[in-house]
């Protein structure tokens, strides 16, 4: 977990030089606790660039999930 924080901070800073897909690909190549590292990096990078930069094919995959409505409800309730 300790390495994940520093790697995530570094990786999220690359958002001005690499696409989101490229960043995640490189993180997966590094190995280790990739689910934690990618999660933290996605949250930090997302705060920097906003949700408009999420790749369209990823959004299409999200829309196919059985839990899409549950996630949307959770986000909507959080905002209230």
Secondary structure, 3 states (H helix, E strand, C coil): CHHHHHHHHHHHHHHHCCCHHHHHHHHHHHCCCHHHHHHHHHHHHHHHHCHHHCCHHHHHHHHCCCCHHHHHHHHHHHHC
